[in-house]
């Protein structure tokens, strides 16, 4: 079988002539040169710029992510600070409301005590005059009642009048 290569495949035998294989000559070096030249050109013209753009995009993206994380952290800190100030304001409002309520209650109690004292003084001042008026009125009414009762008794038991019946 001279320059032929035999390939064994189950149930068949295939023969390929040697001319189909690659010959090693000067054209291989030229092909390698063209391959290297193309690879170097593609590296400088396509791959490196593409990698630079990819790195730039990644750096900007990661920088933006870091900045966004920092801004989120700052926003969370400010929200917590805001909520704390709201709690403090509510606490202060509640305390001042309670203080005002206590002050109003004490002022109300004080005004009530003063009014009660004035009323008691007015009663105490008026009481002697009322007793005197009561006594004079009572004496006047008793005198009027006894005069009326005598007048009524005279009319009931009294002497017959000159033109009346006996």
Beta strands, then each sheet from edge to edge (+ up, - down):
strand 1: 4-9
strand 2: 12-17
sheet 1: 1+ 2-
end
